[in-house]
């Protein structure tokens, strides 16, 4: 996790279990439209009213590094 990702997780009260769930089994994975090193992984979180957690990962670094995460309002109800 980058420091920004840690800060986002704390600020948005995102439990590490939800992050691990999205990283392990995303419902949707898509490339970033600007940065080819980044991948967006999304999953609905049933414990949080099925809101969609978007986790942005730098896949070119080993191990992969989580850049940020947030609940994507535009994806609510679409997964």
Secondary structure as GFF3:
##gff-version 3
##sequence-region A 1 79
A	DSSP	alpha_helix	3	11	.	.	.	ID=ss1
A	DSSP	alpha_helix	16	24	.	.	.	ID=ss2
A	DSSP	beta_strand	28	31	.	.	.	ID=ss3
A	DSSP	beta_strand	38	45	.	.	.	ID=ss4
A	DSSP	three_ten_helix	46	48	.	.	.	ID=ss5
A	DSSP	beta_strand	51	58	.	.	.	ID=ss6
A	DSSP	beta_strand	65	71	.	.	.	ID=ss7
A	DSSP	three_ten_helix	73	75	.	.	.	ID=ss8
###
